[in-house]
Amino acid sequence: MYGGSKDQRIHQSTIDSHRIRRLWLPLAMLGAGLMGGAALAHAFPWHIQADQAVVATEATNERRVPSSDMEFEGSTARPTSLVYSPDGSILAAGYGYIPPNLPEDRPLARFWDARTGESLGAIPVTADRPGGTVGTMTPIRWHPDGRHIFAQIGPEVRMFAREDGGVVRSFKQDVNLLPQAMRRTLVAPPVAGTAPLDSTIASVEVDGDRLVAMNNGGDVWVFAIATGRPILAFNAFDHQPTLLSQVGIPPTMTIIPGRNRLIAATPRWMVKRSLADGKMLGMFPGDNHLVRSLAVSSDGLLLATGSMRGTDSVWDIATRLPVATQTITARSQHAFQIAISPDGHWMISGDGRSPRPIMVNGFDGRTIPIGEHAAVIAVTFSPDGRHILTGGQDMKIHRWPVGELIGSTREQAPPNDAELERLIEVMSGQAQPDAYRAMRRLLAAEERSLAHLRPIARGAELDRARLDQWIAQLDDSRFAVRQEAEKSLLAQGYVIVEHLRHRQRGELSVEAKAALEAIIEELDRPENFSDSTRAMLRARWLLRLLENEDSTSEDR
């Protein structure tokens, strides 16, 4: 801490407050929870106000409620996840935690012909694979070859052959297989007064030839599927107590396939990280998301989140900004699983209690109640988007025809040059649904979009020498010099964040690094992004999707 006048000390305490924010957030959140949502919004001015993003919806749609056109028979337990094989020909149900009082043939996973509903067998629970641990809702995942599945078994993941249920390979959290430097990022000492972090696997995803698993303590393990050996490990929340769950609900995560991106969430926080090296790429705005489930749209543009308080939200992955938040009036609590339709416009989630599942349009709030299937836990859309599948507490799995209700996306002609210019302009704006539709059209234009996107993705040219001069001045003994340097850096906007992060990892004093952390945190708030920053980030993300680009650049 520097000396100086009272005003100087007050300014320095402002910088210090950024460093300790994560230490007092839990207490502030608890107080806000007791005082109500208005108190929370007042306590955190960067929190997105509810009346700006939340649209309450009611099931007032006058169109007919669909009836189930198929029941997949043979399910003998409560399915906690439903997932189609890579080619869409087989439906698989995962069963997470299996209570011991269920029939002896209780399954770990069961399979059906997706078209006819014919049973294709099951992988049973046995003494050496007792199913999930209590409270586990870990979904099963398919191997890209469609002949194997992955399932969580306590602290490890196992790869099973679908046809005979044999264990092909085990994926274990073995720190001895990691480089020494990587080991230090895991298994941090427990926070004072708390129990040791749980190593039970909470989430599993497959990304090409890699398996990604996250445990209850937030440790992310990336394995080579071919060998079962870990190739990367890091903690998604940097072991910070305010980022880890404080309410006994395990964290969850999802990935953007083929794009080296992971999104992880606790009930309170959501973060985006690189799957190439584990680097933090930013936090989603807000501080009490209560997220229970995540899903990424098939085009890689949107993230859907289901919360513990009856709300489903849609986020722009490129900017981490909310597109829309819908309050599902029929839902009582947790969204155990959430799914996005192939066209990216509809969501459905299951909470295990509501009288019927509700399908909601993520942009305009239209809702469609789906049949009579009480207490739905598992949900998914068929690959063609014309059916929804639900699995409930009654152990039944139903298919519901919804294609006529939600309509189909009509094929549009590729945009011409004039429309491309207009789409670029719309993409830069604050109207999130319009920006998303513009991004989809730009994706559809494929190579013709590249020339329009590349200049925007480059952003403003950086005067790195000037930036480094201001960074050096953060260590100056004179208060006025430090204050002016901070103001100058903040005035540059988000475009300098990657450079600041690079310098923060270099040779700087503790005080200068702390000041940089506060500046980065301020610049990296999505709600503060300018039109040019939003345009730059969206252009970069579109280029990544269009070019199958695998860069580890921090702001991409």
ABEGO torsion letter per residue (X at the ends): XBBEBAAAAAAAAAAAAAAAAAAAAAAAAAAAAAAEAAAAAAABAABBBAAAABBBBBBABABBBBBBABBBBGBABBBABBBBBAAGABBBBBAEBBBAABBAABBABBBBBAAAGBBAEBBBBBAABAEBBBGBABBBBBBAAGABBBBBBEABBBBBBAAAGBBABBBBBBAAABBAAAAAABGBBBBBGBBBBBABBABBBBBEABBBBBBAAGBBBBBBAAAGBBABBBBAAGGBAAABBAAGBBBBBBBBBGAGBBBBBBAABBBBBBAAAGBBAEBBBEABAGBABBBBBAAGABBBBBBAAGBBBBBBAAAGBBABBBBBAABABBBABBBBBAAGABBBBBAGABABBBBBBAAAGBBBBBEBBBGBABBBBBAAGABBBBBBAAGBBBBBBAAAAAEBBBBBBBBBAAAAAAAAAAAABABAAAAAAAAAAAAAAEAAAAAAAAAAAAEBBBBAAAAAAAAAAAABABAAAAAAAAAAAAAAEAAAAAAAAAAAABBBBAAAAAAAAAAAAAAABAAABBAAAAAAAAAAAAAAAAAGBABABAAX
